[in-house]
Amino acid sequence: MARLPGVAAVRVRLRWVHLILGGAMLMPYFFLAGVGTAMALGGGQMLDSLPRALLSYAVALPMAAATALFGPVRPLSVAAVRALCGVPGERLAEGPARSWAARWRASAWWTLHLGVGALVSGLSLALPPMAVLLMVLPFSEGLRESPVAGGWFRTGATVYAAPLLGAGILVGLTLCAAGAGALLARCAPLLLGPTAADRLAAAEERAADLAVRNRLARELHDAVGHALSAVTLQASAARRVLDRDPEFVREALAAIEDTTRRTVGELDAVLGLLRDGDPARAESAPAPTLASDLTGLLARTRAGGTTVTAHQDPGPAGDWAHLPAITSREAYRIVQEGLSNALRHGAGPVVLSIVARVHDAHRELEITMTNPTAARPSPYGGGSPEPRTGGGRGLRGSAERAALLGGLIEAGPHDGRWRLRAVLPLGGVAR
């Protein structure tokens, strides 16, 4: 609690600086208004009288308000308020004003800041010299007799009251600046706070960022999860036949090398996007597809000793290159996740079917993967496979991939086997 007075004093000083900056920013408007009023009143200097100065001040404020409707007024004001007024950042809007309502509010803040700041700046320039003069009057007979004293503090008690009056002026100036700073700090969230449009834009930005990050998380889960499952299975199978089948061991080690190299490449690409702080670039990041990577995926899975029977029917095009790029990519990840689940939880050979066809006048890609679920020794070194569940992160990720394309995923027991079925629409035109 002892630090509170010091903290309050620092805050008052920073807000005072903020007010002085406002007064300085009003000066161009003030001088331009002074020239205009001097011309309108038939000559003379804009500061040769107090009424003329007040008139120039009154004309300058609407000019400042009008110019604040355009340009980056709100971002600059928000930055100054955060740095000098002690207003929490979450109570202030980000970026330029997106609507006229927000612009009018920013204009009102700009006018208030510059107007109040000019008054405090004027007082800060005029009152301290007067206060110092009053405080030294008792010690200078020349000052008491000069026209500066105005004949008020020549003799008697008035001479000794002058220092008290000077000190009171300084205290009053400090209180005035503190009150003006507190007023601006209270008004800042009302005039510079986020509007409904700002909140909606921020929510949309967060949703888009979250969607991209979810995709990155799915990519990491599917790529790394499948690689670990495949490498573990391949290493375990190679260990079991190390002494009697060197050729199989050689193939398993080659598959492990290829799997890890590809996965490290995918991992570097995704982590690079996160490290650069630009997750939106993930949409353009390279990723495996059915057209270029399905054959290798099946070969690496078979190298671990798992039998995979694959039936592929790309349709009239004859290959998977005609698929839309996003469909080919997401379909590959769905197949990859299905094979990973079969390696972790399955109990026998995998039957994979990928068919592009016309169904009910709609072109679609159907992926079906089945394998037995009876208990068998675990490929990871003994015991039973991990029990099947209704779906973990991998299946939820596959469902999200299918939903992104307007498709669906079904996973669960079917005719005594475990079946994963995905249907992905292809649209009306093949690409």
Order of alpha helices (4+ residues) and beta strands (2+ residues): alpha-alpha-alpha-alpha-alpha-alpha-alpha-alpha-alpha-beta-alpha-beta-beta-alpha-beta-beta
